[in-house]
Amino acid sequence: MWIHRLSALVLLCAAPAAAQDAPATAGACSPGNVVCVELGLDGDGRPRYAVTRAGRQVLAPSRLGMILADAPKLDRNLAIADVRRSTFDQTWEQPWGERREIRNHYNELTVTLREKSGPGRDFDVVFRLYDDGLGFRYVFRRQPALERLEIVEELTEFHLAEDAAAWWIPAFEWNRAEYLYHATPLREVGDAQTPITLRMDDGMHASIHEAALVDYAGMNLTRVEGRRLKAALTPGTSARAKVSVATPFRTPWRTLQLGMRAGDLVESPLILNLNEPNRLGDVSWVKPMKYVGVWWEMHMDLKSWASGPKHGATNENVRRHIDFAARHGFGGVLVEGWNLGWDGDWFGNGEAFSFTRSYPDFDLEALSAYARERGVVLIGHHETSGHAAHYESQMDAAFDLYRRVGVPAVKTGYVADAGQAKVRDADGNLVFAWHEGQDMVNHHLRVVEAAARRRIAVNPHEPVKDTGLRRTYPNWLTREGARGMEYSAWGQPGNPPGHEPTLVFTRLLAGPMDYTPGIFGMETRAPGGVETTWAKQLALYVVIYSPLQMAADLLDNYERNPGPFQFIKDVPVDWEATRVLNGEVGEYVTIARRERGGDDWYLGAVTDAQPRTLEVALDFLEPGRRYTAQVYRDGDRADYRGNREDIVIEAREVTSVDTLTLRLAPGGGQAIRFVAQ
C-alpha cells in the first residue's frame, strides 16, 4: 500500500508532473524529515492523504474533498495533474506574545487534482510540513465551472492510526465553548470542537485544530466510526450551504500538531506560522497590560450591570478602581455596565444596548481623563447579547467615541445561546446565526478591523475560536472561548481543580485566553467556591497566557493581603521566552517564562485534585548568574477543600545548576519570581 513508502520520502527535485504520466501519489517531508505526508488516489479517483511521524503512521489514509450545493461534489474521478514543492525558512518577531522570535521553517507540497471527465474542474491541496506538525488547505482557482463555492460540507477526515485518549468539549450545544472537558477514549468522542487533544499509549501527543479562519465556517469534528474523525462545518444562515464564497478562494488550514510530550504542543508555533504576517503596520499602540475592573462584584451579586441602587459602573466606584490601579501599577480599569441597555432582559434583547450613551451616574469622558492623569486607561465594554447586526449599526460611532476620549481597548461580549446570534442576510433580513458560522466569523473580523482603524485593541468574550489571526491583526489581543473564572463565582458546579491543567493543553493551544485569575475570596456562590489554593491563583498568571491579565477579585481582598498580592503586581504579561518544564493533560503543568526585554524569569506550576511533588531543573536560567527565587507556595495544610488561603512566601538564592522541589497541595500550585542579580 502506498502509505508504507512514506518513511522513504526525501525532498528531491522531481521532474515536473506535466512531463510524466499522471503520478499515482505525491509526498513530502518536513525540513528535519520528522513529519511526512503522502497523497494518493483510490481506484475511483478519490483522494486520500496519510501522515507519519519519525516513520510511524499517525494518520491512516484519510479522505479529502467537498460536497457542493449547486454542483457535483469534488470527491471522485480525480487525477493528480501537477505536483509542486518548495521550502521556506524565516524567523519573525512577535510584537507581543509568549516568545519574541518564532522560526517559520517548512516544506510545502502543492498537489493539483483535476477531474478526468465532465467539467474538468480542478483544485489544489496545499500541505505545509513542519517538524512539529502540518497544515493543509484547499485552494480553488476561478474557472468556468467553479465561479462560486456553495459548500454543504467538507469530506476532510483525520483517521487516527492508533487508539488514543482524547480531551474534548461537545460541538453544536447551547453553551458555545463553555463546557468542562471530557476525558475519554478516542472511540467515545462524539461531535467535538477544536482543538481536540489526543495522547497515544507511548506518550505521543496530537492536537487537531485549524488556522487562519477567514470568510468560512468554523470546523468541528464528528467521529464517524472507530478512530475516524470527519470535519463538520458550523451551520450558516442558509439551509442550502454552510459556506458561500466566490472563487478564487483558499480555505482555512486544517492543522495537526505532534509531539512526544504534552508540553511540545504548547511550545509549538505552528498555528501562528500558518497565518499571514501583520497587516496593520506599526502596532506600537497595542499595549499588553494587567488590569482591574468593575466586574467580579457583579458576578458575586454585590453590584449590578443594570441601573439602580446596586449599579456598579458609577463615577464613585470607577474612580476607586482607577485610584487602586494607579497606586499598584496596573495599566487599565475595565468597566462593565456603563452603557444604556442593561435593564430588563438584556440576555434576550441586544437591541436595547446603546454603545455611545451612558447611564446618568457614569461620565465616560471625565473618568477617562481622570484615569489618564494617573497613568491609567479605561478598558471599554461592548456587550451585544449576540446581536451582531445591532452592534455593527453603532460600531463605528462607538469606536470613534472611544478613540476621542482615549479608551485604547475594548472587551466585547456575545452572550447568547449557540445558534441565537443575530446577523443580516444578503437581503437585509435579520436572521439567527451560530457563533462560529461564516457570518459571525466575518463579523468578528469586521470588528477587529474597525477597531484597528481607531488604534483600539479587542478582547471578545463568547467569541469565534482563536485560529492564530492575532499574527495578522495584532490588536486582537486575547479572548475567552472556554469556561472562565466566573464559573467559580456562580457555576453549578464551578471549575474543578483539573480544569486549568486541562485548558493549557486544549483551549490554550489555539491562543491566549482572558481567564481572569487572581481570586483571593474563596467562598462564592458556586457550591465548592473557588476550588484552588491562593498559590495556584498566583501560578495561573504564568500558566494561562494572555497579554491582557486581570486581577479579577474585589479590591478589598487585595488590600487586606499585600503579601500574595505582590506577585500579581510583579508578574509581566509579555514574554521573551517560554518553556514548558513538565505536564500531563488534565493533571499538572509547570511553565517558565522570561519577561520581555528583561532578565527575570517567572514560574507557575498547578495541579488537579491530587497533591504532587515535582522536581524542576533550573537550567532555563542564565548560566553563571545568581538569582533570588521569590517563592509563593502552598502551606503544609493547604487544600482546595479547605485552608485554601494557606500560603508560604519565602526567598532563596539559586543558579541554573540547581533543582527545585515543588510541593503542590490538592488543587494547589506554586509561583516563583527569579530576580536576576
Solvent accessible surface area in square Angstrom, and as a share of the most:
residue,aa,sasa,rsa
1,M,150,0.67
2,W,39,0.14
3,I,7,0.03
4,H,140,0.63
5,R,125,0.45
6,L,1,0.00
7,S,78,0.50
8,A,80,0.62
9,L,44,0.22
10,V,84,0.48
11,L,66,0.33
12,L,130,0.64
13,C,143,0.86
14,A,64,0.50
15,A,59,0.46
16,P,94,0.59
17,A,8,0.06
18,A,93,0.72
19,A,81,0.63
20,Q,84,0.37
21,D,129,0.67
22,A,72,0.56
23,P,31,0.20
24,A,77,0.60
25,T,29,0.17
26,A,5,0.04
27,G,5,0.04
28,A,1,0.01
29,C,1,0.00
30,S,1,0.01
31,P,41,0.26
32,G,44,0.42
33,N,88,0.45
34,V,38,0.22
35,V,0,0.00
36,C,7,0.04
37,V,0,0.00
38,E,3,0.02
39,L,0,0.00
40,G,0,0.00
41,L,40,0.20
42,D,56,0.29
43,G,88,0.85
44,D,76,0.39
45,G,3,0.03
46,R,37,0.14
47,P,0,0.00
48,R,54,0.20
49,Y,0,0.00
50,A,0,0.00
51,V,0,0.00
52,T,6,0.04
53,R,43,0.16
54,A,75,0.58
55,G,48,0.46
56,R,61,0.22
57,Q,57,0.25
58,V,3,0.02
59,L,1,0.00
60,A,15,0.12
61,P,29,0.18
62,S,0,0.00
63,R,54,0.20
64,L,0,0.00
65,G,0,0.00
66,M,1,0.00
67,I,60,0.30
68,L,13,0.06
69,A,38,0.29
70,D,77,0.40
71,A,34,0.26
72,P,93,0.59
73,K,79,0.33
74,L,1,0.00
75,D,1,0.00
76,R,110,0.40
77,N,52,0.26
78,L,2,0.01
79,A,20,0.16
80,I,2,0.01
81,A,30,0.23
82,D,40,0.21
83,V,24,0.14
84,R,106,0.39
85,R,88,0.32
86,S,61,0.40
87,T,91,0.53
88,F,75,0.31
89,D,75,0.39
90,Q,87,0.39
91,T,78,0.46
92,W,32,0.11
93,E,99,0.45
94,Q,7,0.03
95,P,64,0.41
96,W,7,0.02
97,G,0,0.00
98,E,26,0.12
99,R,37,0.14
100,R,63,0.23
101,E,109,0.49
102,I,2,0.01
103,R,138,0.50
104,N,7,0.03
105,H,49,0.22
106,Y,15,0.06
107,N,5,0.02
108,E,31,0.14
109,L,0,0.00
110,T,13,0.07
111,V,0,0.00
112,T,6,0.03
113,L,0,0.00
114,R,104,0.38
115,E,21,0.09
116,K,129,0.55
117,S,68,0.44
118,G,70,0.67
119,P,81,0.51
120,G,29,0.28
121,R,3,0.01
122,D,16,0.08
123,F,1,0.01
124,D,6,0.03
125,V,0,0.00
126,V,15,0.09
127,F,0,0.00
128,R,51,0.19
129,L,0,0.00
130,Y,7,0.03
131,D,62,0.32
132,D,33,0.17
133,G,0,0.00
134,L,1,0.00
135,G,0,0.00
136,F,0,0.00
137,R,16,0.06
138,Y,0,0.00
139,V,29,0.17
140,F,1,0.00
141,R,91,0.33
142,R,137,0.50
143,Q,29,0.13
144,P,131,0.82
145,A,45,0.35
146,L,4,0.02
147,E,86,0.38
148,R,113,0.41
149,L,0,0.00
150,E,16,0.07
151,I,0,0.00
152,V,51,0.29
153,E,23,0.10
154,E,0,0.00
155,L,6,0.03
156,T,0,0.00
157,E,9,0.04
158,F,1,0.00
159,H,51,0.23
160,L,0,0.00
161,A,22,0.17
162,E,56,0.25
163,D,70,0.36
164,A,8,0.06
165,A,33,0.26
166,A,0,0.00
167,W,20,0.07
168,W,20,0.07
169,I,10,0.05
170,P,21,0.13
171,A,4,0.03
172,F,69,0.29
173,E,80,0.36
174,W,151,0.53
175,N,15,0.08
176,R,31,0.11
177,A,19,0.15
178,E,12,0.05
179,Y,44,0.17
180,L,58,0.29
181,Y,36,0.14
182,H,78,0.35
183,A,73,0.57
184,T,29,0.17
185,P,70,0.44
186,L,1,0.00
187,R,111,0.40
188,E,109,0.49
189,V,2,0.01
190,G,33,0.32
191,D,58,0.30
192,A,0,0.00
193,Q,21,0.09
194,T,9,0.05
195,P,9,0.06
196,I,0,0.00
197,T,0,0.00
198,L,0,0.00
199,R,66,0.24
200,M,5,0.02
201,D,140,0.73
202,D,86,0.44
203,G,20,0.19
204,M,3,0.01
205,H,5,0.02
206,A,0,0.00
207,S,0,0.00
208,I,0,0.00
209,H,1,0.00
210,E,0,0.00
211,A,0,0.00
212,A,12,0.09
213,L,6,0.03
214,V,59,0.34
215,D,47,0.24
216,Y,0,0.00
217,A,0,0.00
218,G,0,0.00
219,M,0,0.00
220,N,6,0.03
221,L,0,0.00
222,T,42,0.24
223,R,68,0.25
224,V,66,0.38
225,E,99,0.44
226,G,26,0.25
227,R,59,0.21
228,R,50,0.18
229,L,0,0.00
230,K,46,0.20
231,A,1,0.01
232,A,11,0.09
233,L,0,0.00
234,T,5,0.03
235,P,38,0.24
236,G,19,0.18
237,T,47,0.27
238,S,60,0.39
239,A,120,0.93
240,R,133,0.49
241,A,11,0.09
242,K,48,0.21
243,V,1,0.00
244,S,47,0.30
245,V,6,0.04
246,A,48,0.37
247,T,5,0.03
248,P,100,0.63
249,F,26,0.11
250,R,117,0.43
251,T,1,0.00
252,P,1,0.00
253,W,3,0.01
254,R,0,0.00
255,T,0,0.00
256,L,1,0.00
257,Q,3,0.01
258,L,5,0.02
259,G,2,0.02
260,M,81,0.36
261,R,92,0.34
262,A,1,0.01
263,G,2,0.02
264,D,42,0.22
265,L,2,0.01
266,V,34,0.19
267,E,50,0.23
268,S,18,0.11
269,P,31,0.19
270,L,1,0.00
271,I,7,0.04
272,L,8,0.04
273,N,3,0.01
274,L,3,0.01
275,N,5,0.02
276,E,63,0.28
277,P,77,0.49
278,N,59,0.30
279,R,151,0.55
280,L,50,0.25
281,G,48,0.46
282,D,89,0.46
283,V,15,0.09
284,S,73,0.47
285,W,37,0.13
286,V,10,0.06
287,K,120,0.51
288,P,34,0.21
289,M,22,0.10
290,K,24,0.10
291,Y,3,0.01
292,V,1,0.00
293,G,8,0.08
294,V,0,0.00
295,W,8,0.03
296,W,4,0.02
297,E,14,0.06
298,M,6,0.03
299,H,21,0.09
300,M,38,0.17
301,D,79,0.41
302,L,97,0.48
303,K,65,0.27
304,S,28,0.18
305,W,52,0.18
306,A,29,0.22
307,S,50,0.32
308,G,44,0.42
309,P,148,0.93
310,K,86,0.36
311,H,5,0.02
312,G,0,0.00
313,A,0,0.00
314,T,31,0.18
315,N,39,0.20
316,E,134,0.60
317,N,14,0.07
318,V,0,0.00
319,R,96,0.35
320,R,107,0.39
321,H,5,0.02
322,I,0,0.00
323,D,49,0.25
324,F,2,0.01
325,A,0,0.00
326,A,41,0.32
327,R,144,0.53
328,H,34,0.15
329,G,64,0.62
330,F,5,0.02
331,G,26,0.25
332,G,0,0.00
333,V,0,0.00
334,L,1,0.00
335,V,5,0.03
336,E,7,0.03
337,G,0,0.00
338,W,5,0.02
339,N,0,0.00
340,L,42,0.21
341,G,12,0.11
342,W,6,0.02
343,D,73,0.38
344,G,68,0.65
345,D,102,0.53
346,W,58,0.20
347,F,85,0.36
348,G,45,0.44
349,N,68,0.35
350,G,2,0.02
351,E,95,0.43
352,A,49,0.38
353,F,3,0.01
354,S,16,0.10
355,F,0,0.00
356,T,54,0.32
357,R,159,0.58
358,S,36,0.23
359,Y,10,0.04
360,P,134,0.84
361,D,54,0.28
362,F,7,0.03
363,D,66,0.34
364,L,18,0.09
365,E,98,0.44
366,A,53,0.41
367,L,3,0.01
368,S,1,0.01
369,A,32,0.25
370,Y,47,0.18
371,A,0,0.00
372,R,125,0.45
373,E,135,0.61
374,R,93,0.34
375,G,67,0.64
376,V,2,0.01
377,V,37,0.21
378,L,3,0.02
379,I,5,0.03
380,G,6,0.05
381,H,5,0.02
382,H,0,0.00
383,E,7,0.03
384,T,1,0.01
385,S,7,0.05
386,G,0,0.00
387,H,4,0.02
388,A,1,0.01
389,A,15,0.12
390,H,33,0.15
391,Y,0,0.00
392,E,52,0.23
393,S,88,0.57
394,Q,40,0.18
395,M,14,0.06
396,D,69,0.36
397,A,55,0.43
398,A,0,0.00
399,F,0,0.00
400,D,72,0.37
401,L,26,0.13
402,Y,1,0.00
403,R,132,0.48
404,R,154,0.56
405,V,7,0.04
406,G,28,0.27
407,V,3,0.01
408,P,39,0.25
409,A,4,0.03
410,V,1,0.01
411,K,10,0.04
412,T,1,0.01
413,G,1,0.01
414,Y,0,0.00
415,V,30,0.17
416,A,4,0.03
417,D,49,0.25
418,A,17,0.13
419,G,10,0.10
420,Q,83,0.37
421,A,0,0.00
422,K,40,0.17
423,V,10,0.05
424,R,135,0.49
425,D,44,0.23
426,A,113,0.88
427,D,123,0.64
428,G,39,0.37
429,N,81,0.41
430,L,72,0.36
431,V,37,0.22
432,F,116,0.48
433,A,3,0.02
434,W,67,0.23
435,H,10,0.04
436,E,25,0.11
437,G,2,0.02
438,Q,20,0.09
439,D,41,0.21
440,M,0,0.00
441,V,7,0.04
442,N,36,0.19
443,H,0,0.00
444,H,4,0.02
445,L,24,0.12
446,R,108,0.39
447,V,3,0.02
448,V,1,0.01
449,E,61,0.27
450,A,0,0.00
451,A,0,0.00
452,A,13,0.10
453,R,168,0.61
454,R,33,0.12
455,R,103,0.38
456,I,1,0.01
457,A,4,0.03
458,V,2,0.01
459,N,4,0.02
460,P,2,0.01
461,H,11,0.05
462,E,18,0.08
463,P,12,0.08
464,V,5,0.03
465,K,24,0.10
466,D,4,0.02
467,T,2,0.01
468,G,1,0.01
469,L,13,0.07
470,R,16,0.06
471,R,19,0.07
472,T,2,0.01
473,Y,8,0.03
474,P,1,0.01
475,N,0,0.00
476,W,5,0.02
477,L,1,0.01
478,T,2,0.01
479,R,4,0.02
480,E,2,0.01
481,G,14,0.14
482,A,1,0.01
483,R,19,0.07
484,G,1,0.01
485,M,1,0.00
486,E,18,0.08
487,Y,16,0.06
488,S,3,0.02
489,A,0,0.00
490,W,83,0.29
491,G,2,0.02
492,Q,134,0.60
493,P,72,0.45
494,G,1,0.01
495,N,3,0.02
496,P,48,0.30
497,P,8,0.05
498,G,18,0.18
499,H,7,0.03
500,E,3,0.01
501,P,0,0.00
502,T,12,0.07
503,L,0,0.00
504,V,3,0.02
505,F,0,0.00
506,T,0,0.00
507,R,14,0.05
508,L,26,0.13
509,L,16,0.08
510,A,5,0.04
511,G,5,0.05
512,P,1,0.00
513,M,0,0.00
514,D,2,0.01
515,Y,1,0.00
516,T,2,0.01
517,P,1,0.00
518,G,0,0.00
519,I,0,0.00
520,F,5,0.02
521,G,23,0.22
522,M,5,0.02
523,E,129,0.58
524,T,25,0.15
525,R,119,0.44
526,A,4,0.03
527,P,98,0.62
528,G,32,0.31
529,G,3,0.03
530,V,1,0.00
531,E,32,0.14
532,T,4,0.02
533,T,0,0.00
534,W,22,0.08
535,A,0,0.00
536,K,0,0.00
537,Q,0,0.00
538,L,0,0.00
539,A,0,0.00
540,L,0,0.00
541,Y,4,0.02
542,V,0,0.00
543,V,2,0.01
544,I,1,0.00
545,Y,12,0.04
546,S,1,0.01
547,P,0,0.00
548,L,2,0.01
549,Q,3,0.02
550,M,1,0.00
551,A,1,0.01
552,A,1,0.01
553,D,6,0.03
554,L,46,0.23
555,L,6,0.03
556,D,67,0.35
557,N,17,0.09
558,Y,1,0.00
559,E,77,0.35
560,R,163,0.59
561,N,35,0.18
562,P,92,0.58
563,G,32,0.31
564,P,10,0.07
565,F,4,0.02
566,Q,73,0.33
567,F,1,0.00
568,I,0,0.00
569,K,62,0.26
570,D,37,0.19
571,V,1,0.00
572,P,27,0.17
573,V,15,0.08
574,D,26,0.14
575,W,3,0.01
576,E,35,0.15
577,A,31,0.24
578,T,13,0.08
579,R,91,0.33
580,V,4,0.02
581,L,38,0.19
582,N,32,0.16
583,G,13,0.12
584,E,54,0.24
585,V,3,0.02
586,G,15,0.15
587,E,59,0.27
588,Y,37,0.14
589,V,0,0.00
590,T,0,0.00
591,I,1,0.00
592,A,0,0.00
593,R,7,0.03
594,R,69,0.25
595,E,40,0.18
596,R,48,0.17
597,G,69,0.66
598,G,17,0.17
599,D,63,0.33
600,D,14,0.07
601,W,18,0.06
602,Y,2,0.01
603,L,0,0.00
604,G,0,0.00
605,A,0,0.00
606,V,0,0.00
607,T,0,0.00
608,D,19,0.10
609,A,35,0.28
610,Q,103,0.46
611,P,83,0.52
612,R,53,0.19
613,T,79,0.46
614,L,20,0.10
615,E,111,0.50
616,V,3,0.02
617,A,54,0.42
618,L,0,0.00
619,D,90,0.46
620,F,13,0.06
621,L,2,0.01
622,E,86,0.39
623,P,109,0.68
624,G,85,0.82
625,R,64,0.23
626,R,124,0.45
627,Y,2,0.01
628,T,30,0.18
629,A,0,0.00
630,Q,55,0.24
631,V,7,0.04
632,Y,9,0.03
633,R,69,0.25
634,D,7,0.04
635,G,6,0.06
636,D,143,0.74
637,R,165,0.60
638,A,6,0.05
639,D,27,0.14
640,Y,32,0.12
641,R,167,0.61
642,G,27,0.25
643,N,63,0.32
644,R,20,0.07
645,E,79,0.36
646,D,40,0.21
647,I,34,0.17
648,V,45,0.26
649,I,79,0.40
650,E,75,0.33
651,A,70,0.55
652,R,119,0.43
653,E,79,0.36
654,V,0,0.00
655,T,23,0.13
656,S,14,0.09
657,V,132,0.76
658,D,42,0.22
659,T,73,0.42
660,L,8,0.04
661,T,52,0.30
662,L,1,0.00
663,R,159,0.58
664,L,5,0.02
665,A,12,0.09
666,P,18,0.11
667,G,0,0.00
668,G,0,0.00
669,G,0,0.00
670,Q,7,0.03
671,A,0,0.00
672,I,0,0.00
673,R,55,0.20
674,F,0,0.00
675,V,38,0.22
676,A,21,0.16
677,Q,109,0.48
